Amino acid sequence: MAQRILDPEYLTAFRDELQARLDFVTEKVEMLKSGNELGVEPGFGLLDSSQDARQRYKDAHEDTWDNLQKLRADLHGAIVTINESLGLHDETEAQNTEEVSAPEDDINS
């Protein structure tokens, strides 16, 4: 049977990478907010085709916004899960250390 091993250093590095990605996505979301760099609708003119272009732009902007919000939620969830795993790992390691030390204490008594 394969032994499962938790590498806290790897998990910490992975969590830090996810946090960097979350920060990047959050920065892009801020740019998409109304009035910011990417939150301003370009001028489409007065031609009949401009109404269609305006609607396609609006739909693409909303899809991008929704997808980035979902990505932010996923990254945040992964970070929380890793933090919980690391916390459980620390608790388990402390318990294992106690259990391993207990027989030694009995021998020395």
C-alpha positions in Angstrom: 0.0 0.0 0.0 1.3 3.4 -1.0 2.1 5.8 1.9 0.6 9.3 1.6 3.1 12.0 2.5 2.2 15.6 3.0 5.0 18.0 2.2 4.2 21.3 4.0 7.0 23.2 2.2 5.5 22.3 -1.2 2.0 23.2 0.0 3.2 26.5 1.3 5.0 27.3 -2.0 1.9 26.3 -3.9 -0.4 28.4 -1.7 1.9 31.4 -2.2 1.7 30.9 -6.0 -2.1 30.7 -5.8 -2.1 33.9 -3.7 0.1 35.7 -6.4 -2.4 34.6 -9.1 -5.3 35.7 -6.9 -3.7 39.1 -6.5 -3.1 39.4 -10.3 -6.7 38.5 -11.1 -8.0 40.9 -8.4 -5.9 43.7 -10.0 -7.5 42.9 -13.4 -11.0 42.9 -11.9 -10.3 46.4 -10.5 -9.4 47.5 -14.1 -12.7 46.2 -15.3 -14.8 48.2 -12.9 -16.9 51.0 -14.3 -14.8 54.1 -15.0 -11.4 52.3 -14.8 -9.1 51.6 -17.7 -11.0 48.6 -19.0 -14.4 49.6 -17.6 -15.2 52.3 -20.2 -17.1 51.3 -23.3 -15.4 52.5 -26.5 -17.2 54.7 -28.9 -18.9 52.6 -31.6 -20.3 55.4 -33.7 -23.8 55.9 -35.0 -24.0 53.3 -37.8 -26.6 50.6 -37.5 -23.9 48.0 -37.0 -22.6 50.0 -34.0 -25.6 48.8 -31.9 -24.6 45.2 -32.6 -21.0 45.9 -31.8 -22.0 47.7 -28.6 -24.1 44.7 -27.4 -21.3 42.2 -28.3 -18.8 44.3 -26.3 -21.2 44.5 -23.4 -21.7 40.7 -23.4 -18.0 40.0 -23.7 -17.3 42.4 -20.8 -19.9 40.7 -18.6 -18.6 37.2 -19.4 -15.1 38.3 -18.6 -16.2 39.9 -15.4 -18.2 36.8 -14.4 -15.3 34.4 -15.3 -12.8 36.4 -13.3 -15.1 36.5 -10.3 -15.4 32.7 -10.5 -11.7 32.3 -10.8 -11.1 34.6 -7.8 -13.5 32.4 -5.8 -11.8 29.2 -6.9 -8.3 30.5 -6.0 -9.5 31.8 -2.7 -11.1 28.4 -1.9 -7.9 26.6 -2.8 -5.9 28.8 -0.6 -8.3 28.2 2.3 -8.2 24.5 1.8 -4.4 24.5 1.7 -4.3 26.6 4.9 -6.6 24.1 6.6 -4.5 21.2 5.4 -1.4 22.8 6.8 -3.1 23.5 10.1 -4.3 19.8 10.3 -0.8 18.7 9.4 0.7 20.8 12.2 -1.8 19.4 14.7 -1.1 15.8 13.5 2.7 16.3 13.7 2.4 17.6 17.3 0.2 14.6 18.2 2.6 12.2 16.6 5.5 13.7 18.4 3.7 13.4 21.7 2.8 9.8 21.0 6.3 8.9 20.0 7.7 10.7 23.1 5.3 9.0 25.6 6.8 5.5 25.5 10.3 7.1 25.9 9.0 9.0 29.0 7.6 5.7 30.4 11.0 4.1 30.0 12.9 6.9 31.7 10.4 6.9 34.7 
